[in-house]
Amino acid sequence: EVAEVAPLPQINNYLILIFQLAGHEIGLLATRPVNSVEIAMSSDNLSHRQPAIMGSVIIDSKTTYLVDIYKFIKILHPEWLQVSQEVTDIQSVTILFAEDSVFFREQVSKFMDEEGFKVIKAEDGEVAWQLLQQHRNEIDLVVTDIEMPRLDGFGLARKIKLENDFKDLPVIALTTLAGTEDIARGKELGLADYLIKLDKGNLIESIFRNLEQKRAKNDGN
């Protein structure tokens, strides 16, 4: 219904991969995995471009598509994603995004670009802190990776919350695996959210929710 992919082979039993997005569940049929491999992640975002496919990688000499679940839902059930976007003029919102991995930096910044936000990218927490100083009157929200060289996401969040001019700036953390100890530490530092990388639906929802809360707080003052 969305992407141009071959149908699954006819077998007696399928797996269903369940994703939760915007308060809903969606299932994708799949065959059982036969193996797992570790590869250096370098995606091609141009050769196989089509709806709901964010790119492709070569695994064991085979082209493998990277599925964009958020885009699938946006095409099939756009009403699921109708979060309140009355918070502000989206194009006037500037987000500072800190991420040391080139792959994740490009993919996640693309998520935010596609929603109409202006994104300022930083390759680590130290660069992000410098950019925040330079654009202190422009940045509305910060999205940061946790594990980064020089200054990690926790350190960046701590510096932001300790400076009076930035203490009300929402900070959303992204990670590949959110452990309970890390989440608890993030809450102590005042992180607005702790999300898994490449979960576009939850990221966009979190951005709008935190912008709304920030606006309501400013209106109250």
DOVO-37720 format. One line per field, with one value per residue (C-alpha): residue in three letters; residue number from 1; z, x, y. Coordinates in nm, 2 decimals, m for minus. Each point is the difference from the previous one (the first is absolute). Layout:
DOVO-37720
resn <- [ala	...]
resi <- [NUM	...]
up <- [Z	...]
east <- [X	...]
north <- [Y	...]
end
This chain:
DOVO-37720
resn <- [glu	val	ala	glu	val	ala	pro	leu	pro	gln	ile	asn	asn	tyr	leu	ile	leu	ile	phe	gln	leu	ala	gly	his	glu	ile	gly	leu	leu	ala	thr	arg	pro	val	asn	ser	val	glu	ile	ala	met	ser	ser	asp	asn	leu	ser	his	arg	gln	pro	ala	ile	met	gly	ser	val	ile	ile	asp	ser	lys	thr	thr	tyr	leu	val	asp	ile	tyr	lys	phe	ile	lys	ile	leu	his	pro	glu	trp	leu	gln	val	ser	gln	glu	val	thr	asp	ile	gln	ser	val	thr	ile	leu	phe	ala	glu	asp	ser	val	phe	phe	arg	glu	gln	val	ser	lys	phe	met	asp	glu	glu	gly	phe	lys	val	ile	lys	ala	glu	asp	gly	glu	val	ala	trp	gln	leu	leu	gln	gln	his	arg	asn	glu	ile	asp	leu	val	val	thr	asp	ile	glu	met	pro	arg	leu	asp	gly	phe	gly	leu	ala	arg	lys	ile	lys	leu	glu	asn	asp	phe	lys	asp	leu	pro	val	ile	ala	leu	thr	thr	leu	ala	gly	thr	glu	asp	ile	ala	arg	gly	lys	glu	leu	gly	leu	ala	asp	tyr	leu	ile	lys	leu	asp	lys	gly	asn	leu	ile	glu	ser	ile	phe	arg	asn	leu	glu	gln	lys	arg	ala	lys	asn	asp	gly	asn]
resi <- [1	2	3	4	5	6	7	8	9	10	11	12	13	14	15	16	17	18	19	20	21	22	23	24	25	26	27	28	29	30	31	32	33	34	35	36	37	38	39	40	41	42	43	44	45	46	47	48	49	50	51	52	53	54	55	56	57	58	59	60	61	62	63	64	65	66	67	68	69	70	71	72	73	74	75	76	77	78	79	80	81	82	83	84	85	86	87	88	89	90	91	92	93	94	95	96	97	98	99	100	101	102	103	104	105	106	107	108	109	110	111	112	113	114	115	116	117	118	119	120	121	122	123	124	125	126	127	128	129	130	131	132	133	134	135	136	137	138	139	140	141	142	143	144	145	146	147	148	149	150	151	152	153	154	155	156	157	158	159	160	161	162	163	164	165	166	167	168	169	170	171	172	173	174	175	176	177	178	179	180	181	182	183	184	185	186	187	188	189	190	191	192	193	194	195	196	197	198	199	200	201	202	203	204	205	206	207	208	209	210	211	212	213	214	215	216	217	218	219	220	221]
up <- [0.00	0.05	m0.11	m0.31	0.16	m0.08	0.18	0.27	m0.10	0.07	0.33	0.27	0.28	0.00	0.27	0.07	0.10	0.22	0.01	0.23	m0.15	0.10	0.25	m0.26	m0.10	m0.35	m0.10	m0.29	m0.12	m0.02	m0.04	0.28	0.03	m0.11	0.12	0.13	m0.12	0.12	m0.27	m0.03	m0.04	m0.32	m0.17	m0.36	0.02	m0.38	m0.21	0.12	0.11	0.03	0.25	0.35	m0.09	0.17	m0.19	m0.06	0.11	m0.15	0.22	m0.13	m0.35	0.02	m0.01	0.32	0.04	0.32	0.09	0.12	0.22	0.06	m0.38	m0.03	0.26	m0.15	m0.33	0.13	0.31	0.00	0.26	0.26	m0.02	0.03	0.32	0.11	m0.22	0.10	0.23	m0.23	m0.36	m0.06	m0.23	0.28	0.23	0.02	0.14	0.10	m0.07	0.14	m0.14	m0.07	m0.24	m0.35	m0.09	0.29	m0.03	m0.36	0.05	0.32	m0.13	m0.32	0.22	0.15	m0.33	m0.16	0.27	m0.09	0.30	m0.04	0.12	0.11	0.01	0.23	m0.01	0.38	0.32	0.02	m0.35	0.10	0.31	m0.21	m0.26	0.28	0.12	m0.35	m0.06	0.35	m0.11	m0.29	0.14	0.12	0.09	0.02	m0.12	0.10	m0.02	0.33	m0.09	m0.16	0.02	0.19	0.15	0.02	0.01	0.38	0.02	m0.26	0.19	0.33	m0.15	m0.16	0.33	0.20	m0.21	0.09	m0.36	m0.11	0.31	m0.16	m0.34	m0.07	m0.05	m0.16	0.02	m0.27	0.05	m0.16	0.32	0.30	0.33	0.31	0.18	m0.29	m0.02	0.37	m0.04	m0.28	0.21	0.27	m0.25	m0.12	m0.34	m0.15	m0.17	m0.05	m0.34	m0.22	m0.31	m0.34	0.18	m0.21	0.12	0.37	m0.07	m0.20	0.26	0.28	m0.18	m0.04	0.35	0.15	m0.22	0.12	0.36	m0.04	m0.16	0.27	0.27	m0.18	m0.03	0.37	0.08]
east <- [0.00	0.29	0.34	0.10	0.12	m0.04	m0.27	0.11	0.04	m0.30	0.07	m0.21	0.11	0.10	0.14	m0.17	0.23	m0.20	0.07	m0.16	m0.04	m0.21	m0.20	m0.08	0.15	0.09	0.11	0.23	0.00	0.35	0.17	0.21	0.36	0.26	0.32	0.13	0.31	0.19	0.08	0.14	m0.31	0.03	m0.33	m0.08	m0.29	m0.02	0.01	m0.33	m0.19	m0.38	m0.28	0.07	0.35	0.26	0.29	0.18	0.31	0.19	0.01	0.16	0.00	m0.38	m0.18	m0.20	m0.25	m0.03	m0.37	m0.13	m0.30	m0.09	m0.04	m0.21	m0.24	0.00	m0.12	m0.24	m0.14	0.10	m0.27	0.20	0.27	m0.21	0.16	m0.07	0.22	m0.16	0.28	0.17	0.11	0.20	0.25	0.08	0.12	0.37	0.13	0.37	0.09	0.32	0.10	0.36	m0.11	m0.03	m0.27	m0.22	0.06	m0.12	m0.29	m0.14	0.05	m0.18	m0.30	m0.01	0.06	m0.29	m0.23	0.11	0.23	0.33	0.28	0.34	0.23	0.30	0.24	0.04	m0.12	0.29	m0.08	m0.37	0.08	0.20	m0.29	m0.25	0.21	0.01	m0.37	m0.13	m0.30	m0.10	0.00	m0.34	0.09	0.30	0.02	0.31	0.17	0.12	0.33	0.23	0.37	0.13	m0.34	m0.27	m0.38	m0.02	0.28	m0.17	m0.33	0.17	0.16	m0.33	m0.19	0.26	m0.01	m0.29	m0.06	m0.05	m0.15	m0.35	0.13	m0.15	0.27	m0.10	0.26	0.04	0.17	0.03	m0.10	m0.17	0.09	m0.20	0.31	0.07	m0.37	0.01	0.32	m0.15	m0.31	0.23	0.17	m0.34	m0.01	m0.35	0.00	0.23	m0.07	0.14	0.18	m0.19	m0.34	m0.13	m0.35	0.08	0.27	m0.24	m0.27	0.24	0.13	m0.36	m0.10	0.31	m0.05	m0.36	0.11	0.27	m0.25	m0.26	0.26	0.12	m0.37	m0.05	0.30]
north <- [0.00	0.23	m0.12	m0.20	m0.31	m0.37	m0.20	m0.24	m0.36	m0.23	m0.18	m0.14	0.23	0.36	0.23	0.34	0.29	0.23	0.37	0.26	0.34	0.30	m0.21	m0.27	m0.34	m0.11	m0.35	m0.09	m0.36	m0.16	m0.33	m0.14	0.13	m0.25	0.18	0.33	0.18	0.31	0.26	0.34	0.22	0.20	0.05	0.11	0.25	0.06	m0.32	m0.16	0.30	m0.06	0.06	m0.14	m0.12	0.22	m0.16	m0.32	m0.19	m0.29	m0.31	m0.32	0.15	0.05	0.33	0.05	0.27	0.21	0.04	0.33	m0.10	0.36	0.06	m0.31	0.13	0.35	m0.15	m0.26	0.17	0.37	0.07	m0.19	0.26	0.31	0.12	0.35	0.22	0.32	0.07	0.24	0.06	m0.32	0.18	0.24	m0.28	m0.06	m0.33	m0.06	m0.37	m0.16	m0.34	m0.13	m0.28	0.14	m0.26	0.08	0.37	0.01	m0.24	0.17	0.35	m0.10	m0.11	0.35	0.18	m0.18	0.14	0.35	0.07	0.18	m0.22	0.10	m0.30	m0.07	m0.29	m0.02	0.16	0.24	0.14	0.01	0.21	0.24	0.03	0.05	0.30	0.14	m0.05	0.05	0.21	m0.23	m0.36	m0.12	m0.36	m0.24	m0.36	m0.18	m0.34	m0.14	m0.16	0.25	0.09	0.31	0.09	m0.26	0.06	m0.01	0.25	0.23	m0.02	0.08	0.31	0.11	m0.04	0.18	0.32	0.23	0.10	m0.36	m0.17	m0.01	m0.13	m0.34	m0.27	m0.33	m0.29	m0.26	m0.34	m0.34	m0.17	0.17	m0.18	0.08	0.14	0.24	0.11	0.07	0.20	0.19	0.09	0.13	0.23	0.13	m0.17	0.05	m0.35	m0.30	m0.16	m0.28	0.12	m0.02	m0.01	0.29	m0.01	0.03	0.26	0.23	m0.04	0.08	0.31	0.14	m0.09	0.17	0.31	0.02	m0.03	0.26	0.24	m0.06	0.07	0.32	0.11	m0.06	0.22]
end
